């Protein structure tokens, strides 16, 4: 059974403000299902880390938990 939330890890350029960091402005993103808010935060962070995406090289990680069906 799939979760009720979608964990989204956004990788944004350092020059992009956190308010402007979104799916549309992100350099890259990873998304996956989550069952709760804590799981969402952990899932997105772990997925980005496995992919080698967080931080460095003028980028930063922003995690967003969205209701499913928005992807």
PDB file of N, CA, C and O in Angstrom:
ATOM      1  N   UNK A   1       0.843  -1.189   0.000  1.00  0.00           N
ATOM      2  CA  UNK A   1       0.000   0.000   0.000  1.00  0.00           C
ATOM      3  C   UNK A   1       0.886   1.249   0.000  1.00  0.00           C
ATOM      4  O   UNK A   1       1.863   1.333   0.744  1.00  0.00           O
ATOM      5  N   UNK A   2       0.536   2.188  -0.825  1.00  0.00           N
ATOM      6  CA  UNK A   2       1.320   3.413  -0.938  1.00  0.00           C
ATOM      7  C   UNK A   2       0.940   4.404   0.151  1.00  0.00           C
ATOM      8  O   UNK A   2      -0.156   4.354   0.708  1.00  0.00           O
ATOM      9  N   UNK A   3       1.872   5.303   0.441  1.00  0.00           N
ATOM     10  CA  UNK A   3       1.670   6.289   1.492  1.00  0.00           C
ATOM     11  C   UNK A   3       0.710   7.387   1.096  1.00  0.00           C
ATOM     12  O   UNK A   3       0.276   7.487  -0.052  1.00  0.00           O
ATOM     13  N   UNK A   4       0.399   8.194   2.068  1.00  0.00           N
ATOM     14  CA  UNK A   4      -0.492   9.318   1.850  1.00  0.00           C
ATOM     15  C   UNK A   4       0.267  10.574   1.464  1.00  0.00           C
ATOM     16  O   UNK A   4      -0.325  11.545   0.994  1.00  0.00           O
ATOM     17  N   UNK A   5       1.594  10.556   1.665  1.00  0.00           N
ATOM     18  CA  UNK A   5       2.433  11.711   1.350  1.00  0.00           C
ATOM     19  C   UNK A   5       3.429  11.356   0.262  1.00  0.00           C
ATOM     20  O   UNK A   5       3.713  10.186   0.005  1.00  0.00           O
ATOM     21  N   UNK A   6       3.944  12.382  -0.361  1.00  0.00           N
ATOM     22  CA  UNK A   6       5.015  12.223  -1.330  1.00  0.00           C
ATOM     23  C   UNK A   6       6.219  12.973  -0.780  1.00  0.00           C
ATOM     24  O   UNK A   6       6.169  14.187  -0.579  1.00  0.00           O
ATOM     25  N   UNK A   7       7.299  12.242  -0.538  1.00  0.00           N
ATOM     26  CA  UNK A   7       8.542  12.839  -0.049  1.00  0.00           C
ATOM     27  C   UNK A   7       9.319  13.345  -1.258  1.00  0.00           C
ATOM     28  O   UNK A   7       9.648  12.569  -2.155  1.00  0.00           O
ATOM     29  N   UNK A   8       9.612  14.634  -1.285  1.00  0.00           N
ATOM     30  CA  UNK A   8      10.308  15.237  -2.419  1.00  0.00           C
ATOM     31  C   UNK A   8      11.595  15.893  -1.932  1.00  0.00           C
ATOM     32  O   UNK A   8      11.575  16.775  -1.073  1.00  0.00           O
ATOM     33  N   UNK A   9      12.711  15.448  -2.495  1.00  0.00           N
ATOM     34  CA  UNK A   9      14.014  16.053  -2.201  1.00  0.00           C
ATOM     35  C   UNK A   9      14.364  16.942  -3.385  1.00  0.00           C
ATOM     36  O   UNK A   9      14.608  16.450  -4.486  1.00  0.00           O
ATOM     37  N   UNK A  10      14.389  18.241  -3.159  1.00  0.00           N
ATOM     38  CA  UNK A  10      14.718  19.211  -4.205  1.00  0.00           C
ATOM     39  C   UNK A  10      16.183  19.621  -4.061  1.00  0.00           C
ATOM     40  O   UNK A  10      16.632  19.937  -2.960  1.00  0.00           O
ATOM     41  N   UNK A  11      16.915  19.618  -5.146  1.00  0.00           N
ATOM     42  CA  UNK A  11      18.292  20.102  -5.153  1.00  0.00           C
ATOM     43  C   UNK A  11      18.274  21.424  -5.902  1.00  0.00           C
ATOM     44  O   UNK A  11      17.992  21.470  -7.099  1.00  0.00           O
ATOM     45  N   UNK A  12      18.577  22.496  -5.185  1.00  0.00           N
ATOM     46  CA  UNK A  12      18.514  23.832  -5.780  1.00  0.00           C
ATOM     47  C   UNK A  12      19.879  24.497  -5.790  1.00  0.00           C
ATOM     48  O   UNK A  12      20.739  24.203  -4.959  1.00  0.00           O
ATOM     49  N   UNK A  13      20.061  25.395  -6.739  1.00  0.00           N
ATOM     50  CA  UNK A  13      21.302  26.161  -6.840  1.00  0.00           C
ATOM     51  C   UNK A  13      21.412  27.088  -5.640  1.00  0.00           C
ATOM     52  O   UNK A  13      20.413  27.623  -5.159  1.00  0.00           O
ATOM     53  N   UNK A  14      22.637  27.271  -5.163  1.00  0.00           N
ATOM     54  CA  UNK A  14      22.875  28.114  -3.985  1.00  0.00           C
ATOM     55  C   UNK A  14      22.337  29.528  -4.174  1.00  0.00           C
ATOM     56  O   UNK A  14      21.984  30.181  -3.192  1.00  0.00           O
ATOM     57  N   UNK A  15      22.266  30.013  -5.402  1.00  0.00           N
ATOM     58  CA  UNK A  15      21.770  31.353  -5.675  1.00  0.00           C
ATOM     59  C   UNK A  15      20.257  31.466  -5.633  1.00  0.00           C
ATOM     60  O   UNK A  15      19.719  32.570  -5.718  1.00  0.00           O
ATOM     61  N   UNK A  16      19.556  30.333  -5.501  1.00  0.00           N
ATOM     62  CA  UNK A  16      18.098  30.324  -5.427  1.00  0.00           C
ATOM     63  C   UNK A  16      17.682  30.385  -3.961  1.00  0.00           C
ATOM     64  O   UNK A  16      18.135  29.574  -3.154  1.00  0.00           O
ATOM     65  N   UNK A  17      16.828  31.337  -3.616  1.00  0.00           N
ATOM     66  CA  UNK A  17      16.380  31.439  -2.223  1.00  0.00           C
ATOM     67  C   UNK A  17      15.548  30.210  -1.864  1.00  0.00           C
ATOM     68  O   UNK A  17      14.981  29.563  -2.745  1.00  0.00           O
ATOM     69  N   UNK A  18      15.473  29.888  -0.572  1.00  0.00           N
ATOM     70  CA  UNK A  18      14.690  28.724  -0.160  1.00  0.00           C
ATOM     71  C   UNK A  18      13.212  28.897  -0.509  1.00  0.00           C
ATOM     72  O   UNK A  18      12.523  27.918  -0.796  1.00  0.00           O
ATOM     73  N   UNK A  19      12.727  30.126  -0.486  1.00  0.00           N
ATOM     74  CA  UNK A  19      11.332  30.382  -0.856  1.00  0.00           C
ATOM     75  C   UNK A  19      11.085  30.087  -2.333  1.00  0.00           C
ATOM     76  O   UNK A  19      10.001  29.641  -2.709  1.00  0.00           O
ATOM     77  N   UNK A  20      12.095  30.337  -3.170  1.00  0.00           N
ATOM     78  CA  UNK A  20      11.951  30.129  -4.612  1.00  0.00           C
ATOM     79  C   UNK A  20      12.347  28.728  -5.057  1.00  0.00           C
ATOM     80  O   UNK A  20      12.133  28.375  -6.217  1.00  0.00           O
ATOM     81  N   UNK A  21      12.915  27.921  -4.170  1.00  0.00           N
ATOM     82  CA  UNK A  21      13.300  26.548  -4.498  1.00  0.00           C
ATOM     83  C   UNK A  21      12.028  25.716  -4.596  1.00  0.00           C
ATOM     84  O   UNK A  21      11.323  25.531  -3.604  1.00  0.00           O
ATOM     85  N   UNK A  22      11.735  25.213  -5.795  1.00  0.00           N
ATOM     86  CA  UNK A  22      10.511  24.452  -6.039  1.00  0.00           C
ATOM     87  C   UNK A  22      10.796  23.396  -7.103  1.00  0.00           C
ATOM     88  O   UNK A  22      11.911  23.312  -7.618  1.00  0.00           O
ATOM     89  N   UNK A  23       9.800  22.603  -7.425  1.00  0.00           N
ATOM     90  CA  UNK A  23       9.951  21.611  -8.498  1.00  0.00           C
ATOM     91  C   UNK A  23      10.363  22.290  -9.806  1.00  0.00           C
ATOM     92  O   UNK A  23      11.133  21.734 -10.589  1.00  0.00           O
ATOM     93  N   UNK A  24       9.847  23.483 -10.029  1.00  0.00           N
ATOM     94  CA  UNK A  24      10.119  24.196 -11.279  1.00  0.00           C
ATOM     95  C   UNK A  24      11.534  24.775 -11.333  1.00  0.00           C
ATOM     96  O   UNK A  24      12.108  24.888 -12.416  1.00  0.00           O
ATOM     97  N   UNK A  25      12.099  25.140 -10.191  1.00  0.00           N
ATOM     98  CA  UNK A  25      13.412  25.790 -10.182  1.00  0.00           C
ATOM     99  C   UNK A  25      14.543  24.856  -9.762  1.00  0.00           C
ATOM    100  O   UNK A  25      15.713  25.223  -9.873  1.00  0.00           O
ATOM    101  N   UNK A  26      14.223  23.671  -9.287  1.00  0.00           N
ATOM    102  CA  UNK A  26      15.240  22.731  -8.807  1.00  0.00           C
ATOM    103  C   UNK A  26      16.128  22.243  -9.950  1.00  0.00           C
ATOM    104  O   UNK A  26      15.682  22.080 -11.085  1.00  0.00           O
ATOM    105  N   UNK A  27      17.391  22.017  -9.617  1.00  0.00           N
ATOM    106  CA  UNK A  27      18.350  21.453 -10.564  1.00  0.00           C
ATOM    107  C   UNK A  27      18.050  19.968 -10.748  1.00  0.00           C
ATOM    108  O   UNK A  27      18.216  19.427 -11.841  1.00  0.00           O
ATOM    109  N   UNK A  28      17.607  19.315  -9.678  1.00  0.00           N
ATOM    110  CA  UNK A  28      17.275  17.894  -9.702  1.00  0.00           C
ATOM    111  C   UNK A  28      16.280  17.624  -8.586  1.00  0.00           C
ATOM    112  O   UNK A  28      16.128  18.436  -7.673  1.00  0.00           O
ATOM    113  N   UNK A  29      15.599  16.479  -8.658  1.00  0.00           N
ATOM    114  CA  UNK A  29      14.701  16.098  -7.578  1.00  0.00           C
ATOM    115  C   UNK A  29      14.524  14.596  -7.554  1.00  0.00           C
ATOM    116  O   UNK A  29      14.689  13.913  -8.565  1.00  0.00           O
ATOM    117  N   UNK A  30      14.184  14.095  -6.374  1.00  0.00           N
ATOM    118  CA  UNK A  30      13.846  12.690  -6.177  1.00  0.00           C
ATOM    119  C   UNK A  30      12.552  12.689  -5.382  1.00  0.00           C
ATOM    120  O   UNK A  30      12.396  13.476  -4.448  1.00  0.00           O
ATOM    121  N   UNK A  31      11.613  11.805  -5.748  1.00  0.00           N
ATOM    122  CA  UNK A  31      10.342  11.732  -5.026  1.00  0.00           C
ATOM    123  C   UNK A  31       9.969  10.281  -4.767  1.00  0.00           C
ATOM    124  O   UNK A  31      10.286   9.394  -5.560  1.00  0.00           O
ATOM    125  N   UNK A  32       9.295  10.050  -3.650  1.00  0.00           N
ATOM    126  CA  UNK A  32       8.834   8.711  -3.310  1.00  0.00           C
ATOM    127  C   UNK A  32       7.764   8.775  -2.240  1.00  0.00           C
ATOM    128  O   UNK A  32       7.615   9.796  -1.569  1.00  0.00           O
ATOM    129  N   UNK A  33       7.007   7.677  -2.072  1.00  0.00           N
ATOM    130  CA  UNK A  33       5.905   7.661  -1.111  1.00  0.00           C
ATOM    131  C   UNK A  33       6.387   7.620   0.334  1.00  0.00           C
ATOM    132  O   UNK A  33       7.479   7.134   0.627  1.00  0.00           O
ATOM    133  N   UNK A  34       5.552   8.141   1.228  1.00  0.00           N
ATOM    134  CA  UNK A  34       5.800   8.088   2.670  1.00  0.00           C
ATOM    135  C   UNK A  34       4.455   7.986   3.383  1.00  0.00           C
ATOM    136  O   UNK A  34       3.435   8.458   2.880  1.00  0.00           O
ATOM    137  N   UNK A  35       4.469   7.366   4.557  1.00  0.00           N
ATOM    138  CA  UNK A  35       3.228   7.147   5.303  1.00  0.00           C
ATOM    139  C   UNK A  35       2.961   8.191   6.374  1.00  0.00           C
ATOM    140  O   UNK A  35       1.834   8.315   6.855  1.00  0.00           O
ATOM    141  N   UNK A  36       3.990   8.943   6.753  1.00  0.00           N
ATOM    142  CA  UNK A  36       3.823   9.944   7.810  1.00  0.00           C
ATOM    143  C   UNK A  36       4.810  11.081   7.568  1.00  0.00           C
ATOM    144  O   UNK A  36       5.724  10.958   6.753  1.00  0.00           O
ATOM    145  N   UNK A  37       4.620  12.181   8.276  1.00  0.00           N
ATOM    146  CA  UNK A  37       5.517  13.324   8.123  1.00  0.00           C
ATOM    147  C   UNK A  37       6.957  12.982   8.533  1.00  0.00           C
ATOM    148  O   UNK A  37       7.884  13.323   7.797  1.00  0.00           O
ATOM    149  N   UNK A  38       7.179  12.321   9.681  1.00  0.00           N
ATOM    150  CA  UNK A  38       8.567  11.966  10.022  1.00  0.00           C
ATOM    151  C   UNK A  38       9.201  11.037   8.982  1.00  0.00           C
ATOM    152  O   UNK A  38      10.365  11.205   8.617  1.00  0.00           O
ATOM    153  N   UNK A  39       8.422  10.054   8.509  1.00  0.00           N
ATOM    154  CA  UNK A  39       8.942   9.146   7.483  1.00  0.00           C
ATOM    155  C   UNK A  39       9.253   9.913   6.204  1.00  0.00           C
ATOM    156  O   UNK A  39      10.243   9.623   5.532  1.00  0.00           O
ATOM    157  N   UNK A  40       8.427  10.874   5.869  1.00  0.00           N
ATOM    158  CA  UNK A  40       8.635  11.693   4.675  1.00  0.00           C
ATOM    159  C   UNK A  40       9.978  12.409   4.745  1.00  0.00           C
ATOM    160  O   UNK A  40      10.753  12.388   3.789  1.00  0.00           O
ATOM    161  N   UNK A  41      10.244  13.037   5.878  1.00  0.00           N
ATOM    162  CA  UNK A  41      11.496  13.776   6.039  1.00  0.00           C
ATOM    163  C   UNK A  41      12.703  12.843   5.926  1.00  0.00           C
ATOM    164  O   UNK A  41      13.687  13.170   5.261  1.00  0.00           O
ATOM    165  N   UNK A  42      12.622  11.690   6.572  1.00  0.00           N
ATOM    166  CA  UNK A  42      13.730  10.733   6.538  1.00  0.00           C
ATOM    167  C   UNK A  42      13.908  10.116   5.157  1.00  0.00           C
ATOM    168  O   UNK A  42      15.035   9.972   4.684  1.00  0.00           O
ATOM    169  N   UNK A  43      12.802   9.749   4.504  1.00  0.00           N
ATOM    170  CA  UNK A  43      12.859   9.131   3.173  1.00  0.00           C
ATOM    171  C   UNK A  43      13.520  10.057   2.162  1.00  0.00           C
ATOM    172  O   UNK A  43      14.395   9.630   1.408  1.00  0.00           O
ATOM    173  N   UNK A  44      13.116  11.301   2.142  1.00  0.00           N
ATOM    174  CA  UNK A  44      13.663  12.253   1.171  1.00  0.00           C
ATOM    175  C   UNK A  44      15.149  12.481   1.410  1.00  0.00           C
ATOM    176  O   UNK A  44      15.936  12.529   0.465  1.00  0.00           O
ATOM    177  N   UNK A  45      15.527  12.622   2.668  1.00  0.00           N
ATOM    178  CA  UNK A  45      16.933  12.836   3.011  1.00  0.00           C
ATOM    179  C   UNK A  45      17.776  11.622   2.630  1.00  0.00           C
ATOM    180  O   UNK A  45      18.857  11.771   2.060  1.00  0.00           O
ATOM    181  N   UNK A  46      17.290  10.428   2.941  1.00  0.00           N
ATOM    182  CA  UNK A  46      18.021   9.199   2.630  1.00  0.00           C
ATOM    183  C   UNK A  46      18.140   8.995   1.124  1.00  0.00           C
ATOM    184  O   UNK A  46      19.204   8.612   0.638  1.00  0.00           O
ATOM    185  N   UNK A  47      17.072   9.242   0.383  1.00  0.00           N
ATOM    186  CA  UNK A  47      17.100   9.068  -1.069  1.00  0.00           C
ATOM    187  C   UNK A  47      18.089  10.026  -1.718  1.00  0.00           C
ATOM    188  O   UNK A  47      18.840   9.631  -2.610  1.00  0.00           O
ATOM    189  N   UNK A  48      18.097  11.263  -1.284  1.00  0.00           N
ATOM    190  CA  UNK A  48      19.029  12.246  -1.836  1.00  0.00           C
ATOM    191  C   UNK A  48      20.468  11.873  -1.493  1.00  0.00           C
ATOM    192  O   UNK A  48      21.366  12.026  -2.320  1.00  0.00           O
ATOM    193  N   UNK A  49      20.683  11.389  -0.287  1.00  0.00           N
ATOM    194  CA  UNK A  49      22.026  10.997   0.137  1.00  0.00           C
ATOM    195  C   UNK A  49      22.530   9.811  -0.676  1.00  0.00           C
ATOM    196  O   UNK A  49      23.679   9.806  -1.117  1.00  0.00           O
ATOM    197  N   UNK A  50      21.681   8.806  -0.878  1.00  0.00           N
ATOM    198  CA  UNK A  50      22.052   7.633  -1.682  1.00  0.00           C
ATOM    199  C   UNK A  50      22.415   8.030  -3.100  1.00  0.00           C
ATOM    200  O   UNK A  50      23.318   7.450  -3.702  1.00  0.00           O
ATOM    201  N   UNK A  51      21.717   9.009  -3.628  1.00  0.00           N
ATOM    202  CA  UNK A  51      21.963   9.459  -4.998  1.00  0.00           C
ATOM    203  C   UNK A  51      23.151  10.419  -5.079  1.00  0.00           C
ATOM    204  O   UNK A  51      23.563  10.811  -6.171  1.00  0.00           O
ATOM    205  N   UNK A  52      23.695  10.790  -3.932  1.00  0.00           N
ATOM    206  CA  UNK A  52      24.832  11.712  -3.909  1.00  0.00           C
ATOM    207  C   UNK A  52      24.441  13.145  -4.212  1.00  0.00           C
ATOM    208  O   UNK A  52      25.268  13.923  -4.688  1.00  0.00           O
ATOM    209  N   UNK A  53      23.198  13.507  -3.946  1.00  0.00           N
ATOM    210  CA  UNK A  53      22.706  14.831  -4.315  1.00  0.00           C
ATOM    211  C   UNK A  53      22.881  15.951  -3.296  1.00  0.00           C
ATOM    212  O   UNK A  53      23.053  17.097  -3.711  1.00  0.00           O
ATOM    213  N   UNK A  54      22.848  15.695  -1.984  1.00  0.00           N
ATOM    214  CA  UNK A  54      22.810  16.840  -1.070  1.00  0.00           C
ATOM    215  C   UNK A  54      24.033  17.741  -1.119  1.00  0.00           C
ATOM    216  O   UNK A  54      25.170  17.293  -1.262  1.00  0.00           O
ATOM    217  N   UNK A  55      23.754  19.000  -0.997  1.00  0.00           N
ATOM    218  CA  UNK A  55      24.760  20.039  -0.774  1.00  0.00           C
ATOM    219  C   UNK A  55      26.015  20.027  -1.616  1.00  0.00           C
ATOM    220  O   UNK A  55      26.199  19.185  -2.495  1.00  0.00           O
ATOM    221  N   UNK A  56      26.877  20.994  -1.317  1.00  0.00           N
ATOM    222  CA  UNK A  56      28.155  21.131  -2.009  1.00  0.00           C
ATOM    223  C   UNK A  56      28.002  21.601  -3.438  1.00  0.00           C
ATOM    224  O   UNK A  56      26.900  21.625  -3.985  1.00  0.00           O
ATOM    225  N   UNK A  57      29.110  21.970  -4.031  1.00  0.00           N
ATOM    226  CA  UNK A  57      29.144  22.385  -5.437  1.00  0.00           C
ATOM    227  C   UNK A  57      28.088  23.428  -5.783  1.00  0.00           C
ATOM    228  O   UNK A  57      27.518  23.391  -6.873  1.00  0.00           O
ATOM    229  N   UNK A  58      27.821  24.359  -4.864  1.00  0.00           N
ATOM    230  CA  UNK A  58      26.866  25.428  -5.140  1.00  0.00           C
ATOM    231  C   UNK A  58      25.419  24.987  -5.135  1.00  0.00           C
ATOM    232  O   UNK A  58      24.571  25.626  -5.758  1.00  0.00           O
ATOM    233  N   UNK A  59      25.122  23.881  -4.428  1.00  0.00           N
ATOM    234  CA  UNK A  59      23.754  23.365  -4.356  1.00  0.00           C
ATOM    235  C   UNK A  59      23.360  23.149  -2.903  1.00  0.00           C
ATOM    236  O   UNK A  59      24.217  23.061  -2.024  1.00  0.00           O
ATOM    237  N   UNK A  60      22.061  23.065  -2.659  1.00  0.00           N
ATOM    238  CA  UNK A  60      21.584  22.702  -1.327  1.00  0.00           C
ATOM    239  C   UNK A  60      20.335  21.847  -1.449  1.00  0.00           C
ATOM    240  O   UNK A  60      19.667  21.842  -2.483  1.00  0.00           O
ATOM    241  N   UNK A  61      20.032  21.132  -0.388  1.00  0.00           N
ATOM    242  CA  UNK A  61      18.900  20.216  -0.344  1.00  0.00           C
ATOM    243  C   UNK A  61      17.726  20.864   0.382  1.00  0.00           C
ATOM    244  O   UNK A  61      17.887  21.439   1.458  1.00  0.00           O
ATOM    245  N   UNK A  62      16.548  20.763  -0.220  1.00  0.00           N
ATOM    246  CA  UNK A  62      15.313  21.214   0.430  1.00  0.00           C
ATOM    247  C   UNK A  62      14.334  20.049   0.365  1.00  0.00           C
ATOM    248  O   UNK A  62      14.119  19.467  -0.698  1.00  0.00           O
ATOM    249  N   UNK A  63      13.748  19.717   1.499  1.00  0.00           N
ATOM    250  CA  UNK A  63      12.799  18.608   1.556  1.00  0.00           C
ATOM    251  C   UNK A  63      11.389  19.158   1.673  1.00  0.00           C
ATOM    252  O   UNK A  63      11.115  20.056   2.469  1.00  0.00           O
ATOM    253  N   UNK A  64      10.497  18.596   0.856  1.00  0.00           N
ATOM    254  CA  UNK A  64       9.096  19.002   0.858  1.00  0.00           C
ATOM    255  C   UNK A  64       8.243  17.740   0.966  1.00  0.00           C
ATOM    256  O   UNK A  64       8.508  16.753   0.279  1.00  0.00           O
ATOM    257  N   UNK A  65       7.233  17.763   1.815  1.00  0.00           N
ATOM    258  CA  UNK A  65       6.291  16.653   1.931  1.00  0.00           C
ATOM    259  C   UNK A  65       4.953  17.132   1.375  1.00  0.00           C
ATOM    260  O   UNK A  65       4.346  18.070   1.893  1.00  0.00           O
ATOM    261  N   UNK A  66       4.510  16.471   0.314  1.00  0.00           N
ATOM    262  CA  UNK A  66       3.287  16.887  -0.383  1.00  0.00           C
ATOM    263  C   UNK A  66       2.218  15.810  -0.265  1.00  0.00           C
ATOM    264  O   UNK A  66       2.544  14.636  -0.090  1.00  0.00           O
ATOM    265  N   UNK A  67       0.953  16.190  -0.358  1.00  0.00           N
ATOM    266  CA  UNK A  67      -0.097  15.176  -0.434  1.00  0.00           C
ATOM    267  C   UNK A  67       0.092  14.362  -1.717  1.00  0.00           C
ATOM    268  O   UNK A  67       0.438  14.917  -2.760  1.00  0.00           O
ATOM    269  N   UNK A  68      -0.132  13.060  -1.643  1.00  0.00           N
ATOM    270  CA  UNK A  68       0.018  12.225  -2.847  1.00  0.00           C
ATOM    271  C   UNK A  68      -0.979  12.647  -3.917  1.00  0.00           C
ATOM    272  O   UNK A  68      -2.051  13.179  -3.628  1.00  0.00           O
ATOM    273  N   UNK A  69      -0.594  12.395  -5.149  1.00  0.00           N
ATOM    274  CA  UNK A  69      -1.441  12.745  -6.268  1.00  0.00           C
ATOM    275  C   UNK A  69      -1.026  14.036  -6.931  1.00  0.00           C
ATOM    276  O   UNK A  69      -1.575  14.406  -7.969  1.00  0.00           O
ATOM    277  N   UNK A  70      -0.049  14.737  -6.340  1.00  0.00           N
ATOM    278  CA  UNK A  70       0.404  16.008  -6.902  1.00  0.00           C
ATOM    279  C   UNK A  70       1.556  15.828  -7.884  1.00  0.00           C
ATOM    280  O   UNK A  70       1.859  16.746  -8.647  1.00  0.00           O
ATOM    281  N   UNK A  71       2.210  14.653  -7.880  1.00  0.00           N
ATOM    282  CA  UNK A  71       3.391  14.424  -8.706  1.00  0.00           C
ATOM    283  C   UNK A  71       3.036  14.554 -10.157  1.00  0.00           C
ATOM    284  O   UNK A  71       3.899  14.396 -11.020  1.00  0.00           O
TER     285      UNK A  71
END
